[in-house]
Amino acid sequence: EAGVAQSPRYKIIEKRQSVAFWCNPISGHATLYWYQQILGQGPKLLIQFQNNGVVDDSQLPKDRFSAERLKGVDSTLKIQPAKLEDSAVYLCASSSYPSGGLLAKNIQYFGAGTRLSVL
Amino acid sequence: GNSVTQMEGPVTLSEEAFLTINCTYTATGYPSLFWYVQYPGEGLQLLLKATKADDKGSNKGFEATYRKETTSFHLEKGSVQVSDSAVYFCALSYASGGSYIPTFGRGTSLIVHP
């Protein structure tokens, strides 16, 4: 089974520029997560989708960050305009929940991430 | 709110030493608890999990027991190997609005020397 695919792997931009990240979850996974992981910290959940609906986006800085998951499959995360403090690794994960029942509950499969440097 | 606290790293050990990485949590209700591992240059992957009090999760020689009375989920391994060098993340997941919301600790780096 193919894993979670993310692109690009690395991105360097200047502050005030825009950037977009793409994620393709494991086939059939209904739940998709975007995290921000700043160096030395744990992943911080930005947004969680179930199919193409938003379950939680309470930590998404909505003035500059946006995300969509059209057709309940692929997802894109955009930052516009970027700030220096947005430098981080952006992780995408997927879960089969609600399919799979208790065994699948909350087991997440992560992509390798996109490392963003804002100069 | 919900949160996870892990011991600060790095933890540096010699091969075959005993490992403990402490994790405590704050949560309402009964969350599921997880340990994820991130090897250098790779994404996070699930190491083990426990879904209710007194459950013991185990995998690859690692173990952790869900202790509701102490709100802890400490990770242990009896004999570490160099290949265990990685960053370990403790996480919880709690039910909210028909789904489950994850929260991660800041991670603990483990370095194992030959």
Boltz contact constraints between the chains, C-beta under 6 A:
constraints:
  - contact:
      token1: [A, 41]
      token2: [B, 106]
      max_distance: 6.0
  - contact:
      token1: [A, 42]
      token2: [B, 89]
      max_distance: 6.0
  - contact:
      token1: [A, 42]
      token2: [B, 104]
      max_distance: 6.0
  - contact:
      token1: [A, 42]
      token2: [B, 105]
      max_distance: 6.0
  - contact:
      token1: [A, 42]
      token2: [B, 106]
      max_distance: 6.0
  - contact:
      token1: [A, 42]
      token2: [B, 107]
      max_distance: 6.0
  - contact:
      token1: [A, 43]
      token2: [B, 104]
      max_distance: 6.0
  - contact:
      token1: [A, 50]
      token2: [B, 99]
      max_distance: 6.0
  - contact:
      token1: [A, 55]
      token2: [B, 99]
      max_distance: 6.0
  - contact:
      token1: [A, 56]
      token2: [B, 101]
      max_distance: 6.0
  - contact:
      token1: [A, 106]
      token2: [B, 32]
      max_distance: 6.0
  - contact:
      token1: [A, 106]
      token2: [B, 93]
      max_distance: 6.0
  - contact:
      token1: [A, 106]
      token2: [B, 100]
      max_distance: 6.0
  - contact:
      token1: [A, 107]
      token2: [B, 46]
      max_distance: 6.0
  - contact:
      token1: [A, 110]
      token2: [B, 43]
      max_distance: 6.0
  - contact:
      token1: [A, 110]
      token2: [B, 44]
      max_distance: 6.0
  - contact:
      token1: [A, 111]
      token2: [B, 43]
      max_distance: 6.0
  - contact:
      token1: [A, 112]
      token2: [B, 43]
      max_distance: 6.0
